[in-house]
Amino acid sequence: MSTKTTPGEKIKVARKRAGMTQQKLAEALGCSLRTVQGWETEGRIPFGKWLGPLSRILDVPVGALVD
């Protein structure tokens, strides 16, 4: 049985690879810490305006975050 990685887990891994805390990512995106925490731990999926900036800041393709 394989376990699929969630978008939140992918964001967390990419954020850590980029050497960023959740707070620093939130500041770079111009969103709240709570928003980033929601993506990483509560299963919320970043849509719309957040995907492009997340991709650029974390230096990963959008598809790698939400695929």
Protein Blocks (a to p, Z undefined) as FASTA:
>chain_A
ZZdddfklmmmmmmmmnopafklmmmmnopafklmmmmmmnopacehjlmmmmmmmnopa
fklmmZZ
